[in-house]
Amino acid sequence: MGDSKLAPGKDDKFTIESLARDLLLLLTHLQWKDLSICGFSMGGRWYYDPFEHGYHAPPTSGVISQQLLFLPYHPTRAVILPFRVTHVILAGTLCSTLKDLDRYGLRINMREPSKPLGLQERRNIARATLERTFDPAWLANPTNSVRFEWWLERMISGGRPTSVILKQARAVNRFNFDGYHDKLPRDIRFLVIHGELDEVVPFYCGREILQRIPWAKPVEIGSSRGQVQNYAFGHHWFEYFDIQVWHDVVERFLIKQNQSSPNARL
């Protein structure tokens, strides 16, 4: 979804399925045979690789990641995935459309502005949206101010037109995964990362994923390597705790895969 642009002169229809099929085309082109997928949030730009594995994850959302896995079971346009998905991380995401829109989600005005927004207007809108991805304590901590400003500048300098953002936002509110999770192969391992302080996608959405995928595991709480201290983190989960904590969480999750399939990619 990232820097997506509309085709000139065409009224492109965005759906979660069409975006998943775009992702399938990309992964097919890369010719990777074993994949581990990290799907974060509902959609939008995310390209974050703190683990320095020597390769990068294609930007994808948790919703699109799930839809990708459901394509072989499509009632009329089923497709065989030309690769094997071994591990999936679903972070700060959901498996059904968001119900409490008055309380959760990003504050996006669904009407296109009548004129281009100035820099300060875009900054004000971006600030209000970005603040929801953290909790009040994180925002009030002065040691996080530089990082917050980095995120803010990244948001307002992005290349996505408003028309694309609106189409993507509507797509996230129009999908139905009922009955599909039961069809997923049991040999795909799932890890759910979801913070109790998430004001974009509520914590109960992560619990719902665990109900629909009963063999999925939540990130563990504890003091051992590969565990987190608690679930007191917001939507941008990777901005909480030392980055080594998340490195160890991912590494522990993938360790069996690394032993059995050293060429698998994240």
Beta strands, then each sheet from edge to edge (+ up, - down):
strand 1: 34-40
strand 2: 84-91
strand 3: 189-193
strand 4: 217-218
sheet 1: 1+ 2+ 3+ 4+
end
